[in-house]
Amino acid sequence: MWQNPKALVTTKPGKGQKCINEILNRILIKDIDARVIEYVQNVILIYSNLDPLVIYGLLFASPPSCAEKVYPFQSIIDATNEREIVVNVMNFMKNRVKDIKTFYVRCYSRGISVNCREIEMGVGIGLKGLINVDFKDPEVILHVNVLKEFAGISLLRKNQEKFRTTLLDKI
């Protein structure tokens, strides 16, 4: 059985319940025990036995009409304190530095008050010398979703979390 969520989906305003049904329609094909809950308004958590990237693929193969973005969690940090999050994110990134040349950090507070700027700057400064921070054209973006009980880490290419990209995103 699963304990931690495998992905987070943001929805269009007021579309949480509709989106839960659409997401379940895609995930139940592969995992009949999956659970989807609206954590806070417009933020949905997916609990499943599937790998987070499989969930990501299922959702992108047939995007829910109400969904805006999806963040497959490559790591869960059982902390909401800024310092603990920074240390754990740095450890997570140190294992992946060999493959990545540039990155930047995006932090999102989901139902909890945290200093996202401190997390973003702490990780960027902590990894100085190992990997370069690039705001204009990063190879990957490290998304840190801080929720009430934990922080979920997603490492995605630019705009990879979006279900629908605009023409400007492709230029």
N, CA and C atoms as a LAMMPS dump frame, in Angstrom:
ITEM: TIMESTEP
0
ITEM: NUMBER OF ATOMS
513
ITEM: BOX BOUNDS ff ff ff
-5.0000000000000000e+02 5.0000000000000000e+02
-5.0000000000000000e+02 5.0000000000000000e+02
-5.0000000000000000e+02 5.0000000000000000e+02
ITEM: ATOMS id mol type element x y z
1 1 1 N 0.831 -1.19 0
2 1 2 C 0 0 0
3 1 3 C 0.872 1.249 0
4 2 1 N 0.367 2.364 -0.46
5 2 2 C 1.121 3.6 -0.57
6 2 3 C 0.893 4.491 0.631
7 3 1 N 1.871 5.348 0.898
8 3 2 C 1.77 6.296 2
9 3 3 C 1.916 7.717 1.494
10 4 1 N 2.921 7.967 0.694
11 4 2 C 3.176 9.314 0.203
12 4 3 C 2.486 9.56 -1.128
13 5 1 N 2.104 10.815 -1.38
14 5 2 C 1.532 11.125 -2.696
15 5 3 C 2.603 11.004 -3.769
16 6 1 N 2.186 10.674 -4.966
17 6 2 C 3.124 10.493 -6.07
18 6 3 C 3.169 11.697 -7.001
19 7 1 N 2.106 12.533 -6.968
20 7 2 C 2.074 13.7 -7.847
21 7 3 C 1.104 14.737 -7.302
22 8 1 N 1.307 15.967 -7.748
23 8 2 C 0.433 17.078 -7.393
24 8 3 C -0.05 17.686 -8.696
25 9 1 N -1.345 17.985 -8.759
26 9 2 C -1.936 18.609 -9.94
27 9 3 C -2.617 19.898 -9.503
28 10 1 N -2.354 20.984 -10.225
29 10 2 C -3.085 22.221 -9.972
30 10 3 C -4.216 22.316 -10.983
31 11 1 N -5.34 22.891 -10.549
32 11 2 C -6.525 22.962 -11.402
33 11 3 C -6.914 24.409 -11.68
34 12 1 N -7.792 24.562 -12.64
35 12 2 C -8.372 25.871 -12.892
36 12 3 C -9.265 26.218 -11.698
37 13 1 N -9.471 27.498 -11.429
38 13 2 C -10.262 27.899 -10.258
39 13 3 C -11.646 27.249 -10.213
40 14 1 N -11.952 26.637 -9.063
41 14 2 C -13.266 26.041 -8.839
42 14 3 C -13.519 24.722 -9.545
43 15 1 N -12.518 24.12 -10.134
44 15 2 C -12.702 22.884 -10.902
45 15 3 C -12.15 21.65 -10.19
46 16 1 N -11.89 21.737 -8.899
47 16 2 C -11.258 20.648 -8.163
48 16 3 C -12.002 19.331 -8.235
49 17 1 N -13.303 19.338 -7.938
50 17 2 C -14.07 18.092 -7.901
51 17 3 C -14.187 17.46 -9.28
52 18 1 N -14.409 18.28 -10.291
53 18 2 C -14.489 17.764 -11.659
54 18 3 C -13.152 17.138 -12.056
55 19 1 N -12.077 17.79 -11.648
56 19 2 C -10.738 17.323 -12.02
57 19 3 C -10.411 15.991 -11.331
58 20 1 N -10.87 15.819 -10.094
59 20 2 C -10.634 14.551 -9.387
60 20 3 C -11.178 13.391 -10.214
61 21 1 N -12.399 13.533 -10.712
62 21 2 C -13.017 12.471 -11.509
63 21 3 C -12.251 12.225 -12.805
64 22 1 N -11.84 13.29 -13.471
65 22 2 C -11.092 13.137 -14.722
66 22 3 C -9.735 12.464 -14.487
67 23 1 N -9.055 12.844 -13.408
68 23 2 C -7.75 12.241 -13.097
69 23 3 C -7.923 10.762 -12.747
70 24 1 N -8.924 10.454 -11.943
71 24 2 C -9.184 9.045 -11.594
72 24 3 C -9.467 8.211 -12.841
73 25 1 N -10.19 8.774 -13.803
74 25 2 C -10.479 8.046 -15.048
75 25 3 C -9.197 7.64 -15.77
76 26 1 N -8.159 8.461 -15.669
77 26 2 C -6.9 8.142 -16.339
78 26 3 C -6.04 7.17 -15.531
79 27 1 N -6.054 7.303 -14.207
80 27 2 C -5.147 6.511 -13.354
81 27 3 C -5.704 5.119 -13.043
82 28 1 N -7.019 5.013 -12.883
83 28 2 C -7.607 3.727 -12.506
84 28 3 C -7.384 2.642 -13.558
85 29 1 N -7.048 3.036 -14.77
86 29 2 C -6.741 2.068 -15.833
87 29 3 C -5.567 1.181 -15.418
88 30 1 N -4.575 1.796 -14.754
89 30 2 C -3.359 1.073 -14.368
90 30 3 C -3.302 0.719 -12.884
91 31 1 N -4.043 1.443 -12.041
92 31 2 C -3.989 1.211 -10.593
93 31 3 C -5.386 1.381 -10.003
94 32 1 N -6.042 0.262 -9.733
95 32 2 C -7.417 0.328 -9.224
96 32 3 C -7.49 0.791 -7.77
97 33 1 N -6.343 0.851 -7.088
98 33 2 C -6.317 1.307 -5.695
99 33 3 C -5.953 2.78 -5.56
100 34 1 N -5.815 3.495 -6.663
101 34 2 C -5.396 4.901 -6.618
102 34 3 C -6.437 5.748 -5.889
103 35 1 N -5.922 6.797 -5.235
104 35 2 C -6.774 7.769 -4.538
105 35 3 C -6.377 9.159 -4.982
106 36 1 N -7.356 10.017 -5.16
107 36 2 C -7.103 11.397 -5.558
108 36 3 C -7.917 12.289 -4.636
109 37 1 N -7.243 13.27 -4.005
110 37 2 C -7.943 14.168 -3.078
111 37 3 C -7.607 15.621 -3.392
112 38 1 N -8.554 16.508 -3.086
113 38 2 C -8.272 17.94 -3.202
114 38 3 C -7.685 18.375 -1.867
115 39 1 N -6.401 18.639 -1.867
116 39 2 C -5.651 18.952 -0.646
117 39 3 C -6.039 20.323 -0.113
118 40 1 N -5.932 21.32 -0.932
119 40 2 C -6.466 22.659 -0.684
120 40 3 C -7.137 23.062 -1.988
121 41 1 N -7.839 24.174 -1.979
122 41 2 C -8.559 24.574 -3.174
123 41 3 C -7.616 24.669 -4.372
124 42 1 N -8 24.015 -5.445
125 42 2 C -7.266 24 -6.723
126 42 3 C -5.932 23.25 -6.682
127 43 1 N -5.697 22.442 -5.65
128 43 2 C -4.484 21.617 -5.551
129 43 3 C -4.904 20.184 -5.232
130 44 1 N -4.555 19.267 -6.115
131 44 2 C -4.958 17.865 -5.99
132 44 3 C -3.721 16.993 -5.785
133 45 1 N -3.829 16.049 -4.851
134 45 2 C -2.757 15.076 -4.617
135 45 3 C -3.195 13.717 -5.139
136 46 1 N -2.261 13.005 -5.754
137 46 2 C -2.527 11.663 -6.293
138 46 3 C -1.733 10.654 -5.482
139 47 1 N -2.451 9.699 -4.885
140 47 2 C -1.84 8.592 -4.159
141 47 3 C -2.015 7.344 -5.014
142 48 1 N -0.928 6.637 -5.273
143 48 2 C -0.992 5.481 -6.153
144 48 3 C 0.201 4.572 -5.923
145 49 1 N 0.08 3.346 -6.398
146 49 2 C 1.206 2.409 -6.381
147 49 3 C 2.094 2.586 -7.609
148 50 1 N 1.645 3.396 -8.559
149 50 2 C 2.4 3.619 -9.79
150 50 3 C 3.586 4.553 -9.558
151 51 1 N 4.577 4.44 -10.422
152 51 2 C 5.714 5.355 -10.415
153 51 3 C 5.207 6.758 -10.779
154 52 1 N 5.754 7.815 -10.174
155 52 2 C 5.3 9.174 -10.484
156 52 3 C 5.382 9.531 -11.969
157 53 1 N 6.403 9.04 -12.667
158 53 2 C 6.523 9.357 -14.086
159 53 3 C 5.495 8.605 -14.934
160 54 1 N 5.037 7.455 -14.465
161 54 2 C 3.952 6.747 -15.154
162 54 3 C 2.663 7.557 -15.014
163 55 1 N 2.413 8.081 -13.814
164 55 2 C 1.241 8.933 -13.587
165 55 3 C 1.316 10.163 -14.491
166 56 1 N 2.488 10.772 -14.536
167 56 2 C 2.72 11.936 -15.4
168 56 3 C 2.38 11.591 -16.855
169 57 1 N 2.856 10.45 -17.325
170 57 2 C 2.6 10.025 -18.695
171 57 3 C 1.131 9.765 -18.97
172 58 1 N 0.44 9.125 -18.023
173 58 2 C -0.992 8.863 -18.188
174 58 3 C -1.783 10.168 -18.294
175 59 1 N -1.418 11.143 -17.478
176 59 2 C -2.131 12.414 -17.502
177 59 3 C -1.827 13.207 -18.768
178 60 1 N -0.583 13.153 -19.248
179 60 2 C -0.241 13.895 -20.454
180 60 3 C -0.75 13.212 -21.722
181 61 1 N -0.956 11.909 -21.677
182 61 2 C -1.484 11.203 -22.848
183 61 3 C -2.907 11.662 -23.157
184 62 1 N -3.642 11.994 -22.113
185 62 2 C -5.017 12.48 -22.265
186 62 3 C -5.264 13.507 -21.162
187 63 1 N -4.855 14.756 -21.384
188 63 2 C -4.911 15.765 -20.315
189 63 3 C -6.327 16.052 -19.824
190 64 1 N -6.509 16.075 -18.502
191 64 2 C -7.81 16.478 -17.955
192 64 3 C -8.099 17.926 -18.344
193 65 1 N -9.334 18.217 -18.727
194 65 2 C -9.689 19.552 -19.218
195 65 3 C -9.544 20.624 -18.146
196 66 1 N -9.637 20.242 -16.888
197 66 2 C -9.616 21.201 -15.784
198 66 3 C -8.231 21.405 -15.188
199 67 1 N -7.262 20.628 -15.591
200 67 2 C -5.934 20.673 -14.98
201 67 3 C -5.052 21.724 -15.641
202 68 1 N -4.222 22.358 -14.831
203 68 2 C -3.28 23.36 -15.32
204 68 3 C -1.862 22.799 -15.39
205 69 1 N -1.38 22.263 -14.244
206 69 2 C 0.002 21.776 -14.164
207 69 3 C 0.05 20.477 -13.373
208 70 1 N 1.084 19.675 -13.633
209 70 2 C 1.305 18.446 -12.877
210 70 3 C 2.767 18.393 -12.444
211 71 1 N 2.966 17.992 -11.203
212 71 2 C 4.315 17.858 -10.644
213 71 3 C 4.489 16.436 -10.119
214 72 1 N 5.154 15.547 -10.884
215 72 2 C 5.448 14.209 -10.363
216 72 3 C 6.542 14.317 -9.304
217 73 1 N 6.305 13.767 -8.135
218 73 2 C 7.272 13.886 -7.038
219 73 3 C 8.38 12.845 -7.174
220 74 1 N 9.603 13.3 -7.433
221 74 2 C 10.746 12.398 -7.462
222 74 3 C 11.288 12.153 -6.065
223 75 1 N 10.919 13.051 -5.143
224 75 2 C 11.341 12.893 -3.753
225 75 3 C 10.339 13.59 -2.84
226 76 1 N 10.15 13.005 -1.654
227 76 2 C 9.292 13.595 -0.622
228 76 3 C 10.181 13.899 0.579
229 77 1 N 10.061 15.116 1.09
230 77 2 C 10.81 15.526 2.275
231 77 3 C 9.818 15.681 3.415
232 78 1 N 10.011 14.917 4.469
233 78 2 C 9.099 14.97 5.616
234 78 3 C 9.457 16.125 6.535
235 79 1 N 9.391 17.33 5.989
236 79 2 C 9.703 18.53 6.767
237 79 3 C 9.03 19.722 6.106
238 80 1 N 8.717 20.739 6.918
239 80 2 C 8.174 21.98 6.378
240 80 3 C 9.008 23.179 6.827
241 81 1 N 10.08 22.912 7.544
242 81 2 C 11 23.945 7.987
243 81 3 C 11.93 24.299 6.83
244 82 1 N 12.11 25.586 6.578
245 82 2 C 12.908 26.025 5.435
246 82 3 C 14.31 25.426 5.437
247 83 1 N 14.975 25.434 6.582
248 83 2 C 16.353 24.933 6.66
249 83 3 C 16.419 23.439 6.323
250 84 1 N 15.505 22.649 6.888
251 84 2 C 15.496 21.205 6.605
252 84 3 C 15.21 20.934 5.137
253 85 1 N 14.31 21.715 4.562
254 85 2 C 13.991 21.544 3.142
255 85 3 C 15.217 21.842 2.293
256 86 1 N 15.913 22.94 2.587
257 86 2 C 17.107 23.316 1.82
258 86 3 C 18.15 22.208 1.886
259 87 1 N 18.433 21.685 3.075
260 87 2 C 19.441 20.625 3.231
261 87 3 C 19.042 19.371 2.453
262 88 1 N 17.783 18.966 2.569
263 88 2 C 17.321 17.767 1.858
264 88 3 C 17.3 17.96 0.348
265 89 1 N 16.917 19.139 -0.124
266 89 2 C 16.915 19.4 -1.566
267 89 3 C 18.346 19.392 -2.103
268 90 1 N 19.275 19.965 -1.344
269 90 2 C 20.679 19.951 -1.777
270 90 3 C 21.196 18.516 -1.876
271 91 1 N 20.868 17.675 -0.92
272 91 2 C 21.279 16.264 -0.981
273 91 3 C 20.661 15.57 -2.189
274 92 1 N 19.393 15.854 -2.473
275 92 2 C 18.707 15.296 -3.633
276 92 3 C 19.424 15.708 -4.92
277 93 1 N 19.778 16.987 -5.019
278 93 2 C 20.411 17.505 -6.238
279 93 3 C 21.847 17.011 -6.404
280 94 1 N 22.558 16.824 -5.317
281 94 2 C 23.957 16.378 -5.413
282 94 3 C 24.07 15.028 -6.116
283 95 1 N 23.039 14.199 -6.009
284 95 2 C 23.03 12.908 -6.693
285 95 3 C 22.77 13.052 -8.189
286 96 1 N 22.308 14.22 -8.622
287 96 2 C 21.943 14.42 -10.021
288 96 3 C 22.812 15.444 -10.74
289 97 1 N 23.808 15.985 -10.064
290 97 2 C 24.649 17.044 -10.625
291 97 3 C 25.395 16.591 -11.869
292 98 1 N 25.758 15.334 -11.949
293 98 2 C 26.539 14.833 -13.087
294 98 3 C 25.817 15.06 -14.419
295 99 1 N 24.49 14.975 -14.398
296 99 2 C 23.708 15.06 -15.628
297 99 3 C 23.232 16.467 -15.965
298 100 1 N 23.344 17.406 -15.028
299 100 2 C 22.738 18.72 -15.191
300 100 3 C 23.809 19.809 -15.114
301 101 1 N 23.717 20.773 -16.038
302 101 2 C 24.672 21.883 -16.033
303 101 3 C 24.066 23.162 -15.446
304 102 1 N 22.799 23.456 -15.783
305 102 2 C 22.153 24.671 -15.28
306 102 3 C 20.762 24.343 -14.746
307 103 1 N 20.322 25.128 -13.762
308 103 2 C 19.005 24.932 -13.162
309 103 3 C 18.578 26.21 -12.457
310 104 1 N 17.337 26.223 -12.03
311 104 2 C 16.922 27.186 -11.018
312 104 3 C 15.799 26.575 -10.204
313 105 1 N 15.497 27.194 -9.071
314 105 2 C 14.551 26.646 -8.102
315 105 3 C 13.274 27.471 -8.106
316 106 1 N 12.131 26.786 -8.135
317 106 2 C 10.828 27.415 -7.969
318 106 3 C 10.177 26.777 -6.746
319 107 1 N 9.742 27.593 -5.818
320 107 2 C 9.108 27.107 -4.601
321 107 3 C 7.649 27.545 -4.606
322 108 1 N 6.765 26.651 -4.169
323 108 2 C 5.337 26.946 -4.082
324 108 3 C 4.854 26.579 -2.688
325 109 1 N 4.167 27.494 -2.064
326 109 2 C 3.578 27.243 -0.751
327 109 3 C 2.134 26.822 -0.967
328 110 1 N 1.786 25.622 -0.532
329 110 2 C 0.437 25.065 -0.745
330 110 3 C -0.237 24.833 0.602
331 111 1 N -0.928 25.837 1.105
332 111 2 C -1.677 25.678 2.354
333 111 3 C -0.846 25.845 3.608
334 112 1 N 0.347 26.392 3.494
335 112 2 C 1.22 26.602 4.652
336 112 3 C 2.044 27.867 4.387
337 113 1 N 2.407 28.543 5.445
338 113 2 C 3.207 29.756 5.315
339 113 3 C 4.689 29.407 5.461
340 114 1 N 5.427 29.488 4.366
341 114 2 C 6.873 29.268 4.385
342 114 3 C 7.537 30.384 3.58
343 115 1 N 8.791 30.604 3.85
344 115 2 C 9.555 31.61 3.135
345 115 3 C 10.179 30.955 1.9
346 116 1 N 9.468 31.008 0.787
347 116 2 C 9.946 30.362 -0.436
348 116 3 C 11.226 31.005 -0.955
349 117 1 N 11.359 32.272 -0.772
350 117 2 C 12.584 32.949 -1.226
351 117 3 C 13.796 32.378 -0.498
352 118 1 N 13.656 32.113 0.791
353 118 2 C 14.76 31.527 1.561
354 118 3 C 15.126 30.146 1.025
355 119 1 N 14.122 29.356 0.667
356 119 2 C 14.368 28.015 0.113
357 119 3 C 15.063 28.125 -1.242
358 120 1 N 14.538 28.988 -2.114
359 120 2 C 15.122 29.143 -3.45
360 120 3 C 16.571 29.625 -3.381
361 121 1 N 16.805 30.634 -2.58
362 121 2 C 18.162 31.172 -2.471
363 121 3 C 19.091 30.198 -1.741
364 122 1 N 18.583 29.53 -0.71
365 122 2 C 19.397 28.579 0.043
366 122 3 C 19.903 27.441 -0.819
367 123 1 N 19.019 26.899 -1.663
368 123 2 C 19.428 25.805 -2.554
369 123 3 C 20.409 26.318 -3.601
370 124 1 N 20.108 27.474 -4.195
371 124 2 C 20.997 28.038 -5.219
372 124 3 C 22.399 28.311 -4.688
373 125 1 N 22.479 28.91 -3.506
374 125 2 C 23.776 29.208 -2.895
375 125 3 C 24.467 27.93 -2.437
376 126 1 N 23.687 26.996 -1.889
377 126 2 C 24.256 25.742 -1.398
378 126 3 C 24.879 24.881 -2.483
379 127 1 N 24.373 25.009 -3.702
380 127 2 C 24.9 24.203 -4.814
381 127 3 C 25.883 24.984 -5.683
382 128 1 N 26.246 26.186 -5.243
383 128 2 C 27.193 27.008 -5.992
384 128 3 C 28.516 26.25 -6.136
385 129 1 N 29.019 26.244 -7.33
386 129 2 C 30.262 25.53 -7.605
387 129 3 C 30.019 24.128 -8.153
388 130 1 N 28.874 23.535 -7.847
389 130 2 C 28.541 22.205 -8.368
390 130 3 C 27.681 22.305 -9.624
391 131 1 N 26.785 23.292 -9.621
392 131 2 C 25.844 23.462 -10.72
393 131 3 C 25.503 24.945 -10.805
394 132 1 N 25.324 25.45 -12.014
395 132 2 C 25.082 26.879 -12.208
396 132 3 C 23.597 27.209 -12.185
397 133 1 N 23.268 28.352 -11.572
398 133 2 C 21.905 28.862 -11.579
399 133 3 C 21.74 29.718 -12.826
400 134 1 N 20.693 29.44 -13.607
401 134 2 C 20.423 30.183 -14.835
402 134 3 C 18.933 30.478 -14.901
403 135 1 N 18.553 31.754 -14.755
404 135 2 C 17.139 32.121 -14.741
405 135 3 C 16.542 32.215 -16.141
406 136 1 N 17.368 32.525 -17.142
407 136 2 C 16.843 32.748 -18.489
408 136 3 C 16.625 31.456 -19.268
409 137 1 N 17.589 30.566 -19.218
410 137 2 C 17.486 29.339 -20.013
411 137 3 C 18.058 28.152 -19.241
412 138 1 N 17.373 27.736 -18.156
413 138 2 C 17.889 26.609 -17.374
414 138 3 C 17.643 25.287 -18.095
415 139 1 N 18.539 24.351 -17.866
416 139 2 C 18.352 23.001 -18.398
417 139 3 C 17.158 22.335 -17.712
418 140 1 N 17.074 22.5 -16.389
419 140 2 C 15.951 21.972 -15.618
420 140 3 C 15.507 22.992 -14.566
421 141 1 N 14.28 22.83 -14.122
422 141 2 C 13.749 23.638 -13.028
423 141 3 C 13.41 22.693 -11.887
424 142 1 N 13.904 23.024 -10.714
425 142 2 C 13.637 22.239 -9.511
426 142 3 C 12.414 22.852 -8.84
427 143 1 N 11.297 22.134 -8.87
428 143 2 C 10.053 22.619 -8.265
429 143 3 C 9.942 22.041 -6.858
430 144 1 N 9.782 22.923 -5.871
431 144 2 C 9.605 22.51 -4.48
432 144 3 C 8.199 22.919 -4.069
433 145 1 N 7.302 21.943 -3.928
434 145 2 C 5.935 22.183 -3.478
435 145 3 C 5.866 21.903 -1.985
436 146 1 N 5.727 22.952 -1.175
437 146 2 C 5.684 22.803 0.277
438 146 3 C 4.231 22.744 0.715
439 147 1 N 3.856 21.617 1.317
440 147 2 C 2.509 21.421 1.834
441 147 3 C 2.572 21.391 3.358
442 148 1 N 1.441 21.199 4.016
443 148 2 C 1.392 21.271 5.483
444 148 3 C 2.246 20.218 6.174
445 149 1 N 2.337 19.015 5.617
446 149 2 C 3.043 17.916 6.275
447 149 3 C 4.387 17.565 5.644
448 150 1 N 4.623 17.991 4.413
449 150 2 C 5.822 17.567 3.693
450 150 3 C 6.105 18.523 2.539
451 151 1 N 7.226 18.293 1.878
452 151 2 C 7.57 19.022 0.654
453 151 3 C 7.818 17.997 -0.451
454 152 1 N 7.249 18.232 -1.611
455 152 2 C 7.436 17.354 -2.766
456 152 3 C 8.397 17.992 -3.753
457 153 1 N 9.352 17.2 -4.245
458 153 2 C 10.386 17.692 -5.149
459 153 3 C 10.161 17.128 -6.546
460 154 1 N 10.163 18.03 -7.535
461 154 2 C 10.024 17.633 -8.938
462 154 3 C 11.109 18.313 -9.743
463 155 1 N 11.772 17.553 -10.585
464 155 2 C 12.827 18.069 -11.445
465 155 3 C 12.335 17.945 -12.884
466 156 1 N 11.991 19.095 -13.5
467 156 2 C 11.389 19.084 -14.83
468 156 3 C 12.064 20.103 -15.738
469 157 1 N 11.977 19.866 -17.038
470 157 2 C 12.471 20.847 -17.997
471 157 3 C 11.503 22.031 -18.014
472 158 1 N 11.932 23.131 -18.611
473 158 2 C 11.123 24.336 -18.646
474 158 3 C 9.761 24.061 -19.292
475 159 1 N 8.699 24.447 -18.617
476 159 2 C 7.303 24.302 -19.052
477 159 3 C 6.831 22.854 -19.185
478 160 1 N 7.611 21.905 -18.723
479 160 2 C 7.219 20.502 -18.811
480 160 3 C 6.051 20.18 -17.878
481 161 1 N 5.835 20.999 -16.839
482 161 2 C 4.759 20.758 -15.897
483 161 3 C 3.4 21.202 -16.436
484 162 1 N 3.39 22.018 -17.486
485 162 2 C 2.151 22.576 -18.018
486 162 3 C 1.486 21.596 -18.963
487 163 1 N 0.139 21.503 -18.855
488 163 2 C -0.612 20.651 -19.77
489 163 3 C -0.754 21.299 -21.14
490 164 1 N -0.913 22.61 -21.158
491 164 2 C -1.076 23.329 -22.412
492 164 3 C -0.003 24.408 -22.484
493 165 1 N 0.79 24.37 -23.529
494 165 2 C 1.804 25.403 -23.695
495 165 3 C 1.316 26.408 -24.727
496 166 1 N 1.717 27.635 -24.548
497 166 2 C 1.356 28.676 -25.5
498 166 3 C 2.428 28.765 -26.568
499 167 1 N 2.149 29.504 -27.599
500 167 2 C 3.111 29.679 -28.673
501 167 3 C 4.376 30.362 -28.146
502 168 1 N 4.233 31.277 -27.197
503 168 2 C 5.393 31.972 -26.634
504 168 3 C 6.32 31.015 -25.896
505 169 1 N 5.77 29.948 -25.272
506 169 2 C 6.59 28.972 -24.566
507 169 3 C 7.482 28.19 -25.528
508 170 1 N 7.05 28.055 -26.771
509 170 2 C 7.797 27.246 -27.736
510 170 3 C 8.907 28.032 -28.424
511 171 1 N 8.846 29.34 -28.34
512 171 2 C 9.849 30.187 -29.003
513 171 3 C 11.108 30.248 -28.179
